[in-house]
């Protein structure tokens, strides 16, 4: 009888570049893998300029081979540490544009998440991580977890989902609940309203009754959240600028990860949008999980 072939586990893709910053994503990737029963797939990408090698007097054949061998050894060493004991893992080294190669790598396997490390305002590591993360969210269909270097210990105890009333923001609910259910974590749903902005008043003409508008917006937001929340989930309406409200709520309730939905090619949803999600990723001291709308569609 033929021996049945083992089916690879769905995986988490983790880009590494030999930096401590990139490696700070590994604990979160490992924790997520344990919670959801996934494998880790480590990828290192390097650019190869043949003309540059030639001008430097380096063998254009031996150069890439040596680089690939060094990076492959580095990847294997990265998952040889105790925190990753028992986790299935694979690794590969690719040559070319970092964003393109990571996007291709995510498509070639059953990739459920991509985990990247960020240093916040300073950008994302050596290989232009800001643009890489942006490209992965904008062009891909795979959820991307952005981890802050030097942040909190990897754990999924409380998951915060930001909603704005749109279908796009609600794509975050599925992955957030999948993680929370597997980890036994609390789920917090929140919606931020800004009566001045949401009223649409431009400052021209009679001022609207802001008290009445605030009351109406609040009632609508509460009804919306109650219609989306499960009985075991907490739902809160906050007021003010979305960025400030999200960060303050996450800190006050000690949430471990913030989950947000994304349009993908169209930018990151309405939550004051594009700018808010980008600002949250840069300003948050805890991981931010971005769910592209296409991740649900596909």
C-alpha positions in Angstrom: 0.0 0.0 0.0 1.3 3.5 -0.7 2.5 5.4 2.3 0.2 8.5 2.9 2.1 11.7 2.6 2.0 14.0 5.6 0.0 17.2 4.9 1.9 20.3 6.0 0.3 22.4 8.7 -1.0 25.8 7.8 1.7 28.3 8.7 2.8 31.7 9.9 5.3 33.5 7.8 8.0 35.4 9.6 10.5 37.5 7.7 13.9 37.8 9.3 17.0 39.8 8.3 19.6 38.9 11.0 18.5 41.9 13.1 17.4 41.9 16.7 14.4 44.0 15.6 13.2 41.3 13.2 13.8 38.6 15.7 11.5 40.3 18.3 8.6 39.1 16.2 9.5 35.4 16.8 8.0 35.1 20.3 4.6 36.4 19.1 4.8 34.2 16.0 5.6 31.2 18.2 2.8 32.0 20.7 0.3 32.4 17.8 1.5 29.1 16.3 1.0 27.3 19.6 -2.5 28.8 20.2 -3.8 27.9 16.7 -1.8 24.8 16.0 0.2 26.3 13.1 3.7 25.9 11.8 6.3 28.6 11.4 7.8 29.5 8.1 10.9 31.7 8.3 11.9 33.6 5.2 15.1 35.7 4.6 15.3 37.8 1.4 18.3 39.4 0.0 18.9 41.7 -3.0 21.5 40.6 -5.5 23.2 43.2 -7.7 25.3 41.2 -10.2 26.9 44.4 -11.6 27.8 45.5 -8.1 29.4 42.2 -7.3 31.4 42.3 -10.5 32.7 45.7 -9.8 33.7 44.6 -6.4 35.7 41.8 -7.9 33.5 39.1 -6.2 32.6 35.9 -8.0 29.1 36.5 -9.2 28.3 32.8 -8.9 29.9 32.1 -5.5 28.5 35.3 -3.9 24.8 34.4 -3.9 25.5 30.8 -2.9 27.5 31.9 0.1 24.9 34.5 1.1 22.1 31.9 0.8 24.0 29.3 2.8 24.7 31.9 5.6 21.1 33.0 5.8 19.8 29.5 5.7 22.0 28.6 8.7 20.8 31.7 10.5 17.1 30.8 10.0 17.7 27.3 11.3 19.5 28.7 14.3 16.7 31.2 15.0 14.2 28.4 15.7 16.6 26.2 17.5 16.0 28.0 20.8 13.9 26.6 23.7 10.8 28.9 23.2 10.2 27.2 19.8 10.6 23.6 21.0 8.0 21.3 19.6 6.8 23.7 16.9 6.9 22.6 13.3 8.9 24.9 11.1 10.3 25.4 7.7 12.6 28.0 6.2 13.7 29.4 2.9 16.0 32.0 1.5 14.9 34.1 -1.4 16.6 36.6 -3.7 14.9 39.7 -5.1 12.7 42.5 -4.0 11.7 42.0 -0.4 8.0 42.9 -0.7 7.5 40.9 -3.9 9.3 37.9 -2.5 7.3 37.9 0.8 4.0 38.3 -1.1 4.9 35.4 -3.3 6.0 33.3 -0.3 2.6 34.0 1.4 0.8 32.8 -1.7 2.8 29.6 -2.2 1.9 27.9 1.0 -1.2 27.8 3.3 -0.1 31.0 5.0 -2.6 32.2 7.7 -0.7 35.1 9.2 2.4 37.2 8.5 4.2 38.4 11.6 6.6 41.5 11.3 8.5 43.5 14.0 8.3 47.2 14.2 10.2 49.9 16.1 7.4 52.3 15.8 8.0 55.9 14.8 11.5 55.0 13.5 10.2 52.6 10.8 10.5 48.9 10.3 14.0 47.5 10.4 16.7 47.2 7.9 14.8 46.2 4.8 12.4 49.2 4.7 9.9 47.4 6.9 7.5 50.3 6.8 7.0 49.9 3.0 7.2 46.1 3.2 4.4 45.9 5.8 2.4 48.5 3.9 2.8 46.4 0.7 1.8 43.2 2.4 -1.4 44.8 3.8 -2.2 46.7 0.6 -1.4 44.0 -2.0 -1.9 40.7 -0.1 -4.8 38.8 1.3 -3.0 37.5 4.4 -3.5 39.0 7.9 -0.4 40.9 9.1 0.6 41.1 12.8 2.8 44.1 13.4 4.8 43.6 16.6 6.5 46.4 18.6 10.2 45.8 19.5 10.8 45.7 23.2 7.0 45.6 23.9 5.0 43.3 26.2 5.5 39.6 26.6 3.8 37.5 23.9 0.4 36.4 25.2 -3.2 36.4 24.0 -5.4 37.2 27.1 -7.4 40.2 25.9 -8.1 41.0 22.2 -9.4 44.4 21.2 -11.4 44.7 18.0 -12.0 48.2 16.6 -15.3 48.6 14.6 -16.7 51.6 12.7 -20.0 50.3 11.4 -18.6 49.2 8.0 -18.4 45.7 6.6 -14.7 46.2 6.1 -14.0 46.8 9.7 -16.0 43.7 10.6 -13.6 41.4 8.7 -11.5 41.7 11.9 -14.1 39.8 13.9 -13.5 36.3 12.5 -9.7 36.1 13.0 -9.9 37.9 16.4 -12.5 35.4 17.7 -10.5 32.5 16.3 -7.5 33.5 18.3 -9.5 34.4 21.4 -11.5 31.2 21.4 -8.3 29.1 21.0 -6.4 31.0 23.7 -9.3 31.5 26.1 -9.0 35.2 25.8 -11.4 38.0 26.4 -12.8 39.9 23.4 -13.4 43.6 23.6 -15.3 45.4 20.8 -15.2 49.2 20.6 -16.5 51.9 18.4 -15.3 55.5 18.5 -17.6 58.4 17.7 -16.7 62.1 17.3 -20.0 64.1 17.4 -18.4 67.2 15.8 -16.8 65.2 12.9 -19.6 62.7 12.5 -22.3 65.4 12.4 -20.9 66.7 9.1 -21.1 70.3 10.2 -18.6 72.4 8.4 -18.9 75.5 10.5 -21.0 77.2 8.0 -24.6 78.0 8.9 -26.4 77.4 12.2 -24.7 75.1 14.6 -26.5 71.8 15.1 -27.7 70.7 18.5 -24.6 68.8 19.5 -26.2 67.3 22.6 -29.0 65.7 20.5 -26.5 64.6 17.8 -24.3 63.0 20.5 -27.2 61.2 22.0 -28.4 59.9 18.7 -24.9 58.8 17.6 -24.3 57.1 21.0 -27.6 55.2 20.8 -26.8 54.1 17.3 -23.3 52.9 18.2 -24.5 51.0 21.2 -27.2 49.2 19.1 -24.6 48.4 16.5 -22.2 46.9 18.9 -24.9 45.0 20.7 -25.9 43.5 17.4 -22.3 42.3 16.7 -21.1 41.2 20.1 -21.5 37.7 21.5 -22.8 37.3 25.0 -19.3 36.7 26.4 -17.8 39.8 24.7 -17.5 43.3 26.1 -18.7 46.2 23.9 -17.8 49.9 24.6 -18.5 53.2 22.8 -15.8 55.9 23.2 -15.7 59.5 22.2 -13.1 61.7 20.6 -10.2 61.1 18.2 -10.0 57.4 17.2 -6.3 57.1 17.7 -6.3 58.5 21.2 -9.4 56.5 22.2 -8.0 53.2 20.9 -4.6 53.6 22.5 -6.2 54.7 25.8 -8.7 51.9 25.9 -6.0 49.3 25.1 -3.9 50.5 27.9 -6.6 50.8 30.5 -8.0 47.4 29.8 -4.5 45.8 29.3 -5.4 44.4 25.9 -2.6 42.3 24.3 -3.4 42.9 20.7 -5.5 45.4 18.6 -7.3 44.0 15.6 -8.4 46.2 12.7 -10.0 45.5 9.3 -8.5 46.9 6.1 -9.7 47.6 2.5 -6.3 46.4 1.2 -5.8 48.2 -2.1 -8.2 51.0 -1.1 -6.3 51.8 2.2 -7.2 51.0 5.7 -10.8 51.5 6.6 -13.0 54.3 7.7 -12.0 54.4 11.4 -10.7 57.9 10.5 -9.1 55.8 8.4 -5.9 55.1 6.6 -4.3 57.6 8.8 -5.8 56.1 12.0 -4.7 52.6 11.4 -1.2 53.7 10.3 -1.0 55.9 13.4 -2.1 53.0 15.6 0.5 50.7 14.2 3.2 53.4 14.8 2.1 54.6 18.2 0.8 51.4 19.8 3.0 49.7 22.4 1.3 46.4 21.7 0.9 44.4 18.5 -1.6 45.4 15.8 -3.2 42.8 13.6 -4.4 44.1 10.3 -7.0 41.9 8.4 -7.2 42.7 4.7 -10.8 42.6 3.4 -9.6 40.1 0.7 -8.5 37.7 3.4 -12.2 37.0 4.1 -13.3 37.1 0.5 -10.7 34.5 -0.5 
